[in-house]
Amino acid sequence: MAKIDDNCQMYFNDEAPSCFLEIKSIGSINPSEMAKPISDFVNEKMAVPIDRIYISFEDVPASLWAWNGRTFS
């Protein structure tokens, strides 16, 4: 699932393209292995420089996410 908001105001001393990603997963998240390929993908597809890509990773307990009327735990 993805949500993309365009033309968001992000201030880092200029108006160059930038990207902030929030990645949430139920288990099996490995930020140190995922950061580079995700950054490379965003750089290639959206022309955002690697040094302007920020990623927040969160490993969410299955008991805190629900779908179809029940949690994933």
Secondary structure as UniProt FT lines:
FT   STRAND          19..25
FT   HELIX           31..46
FT   HELIX           50..52
FT   STRAND          53..59
FT   HELIX           62..64
FT   STRAND          66..67
FT   TURN            68..69
FT   STRAND          70..71
//
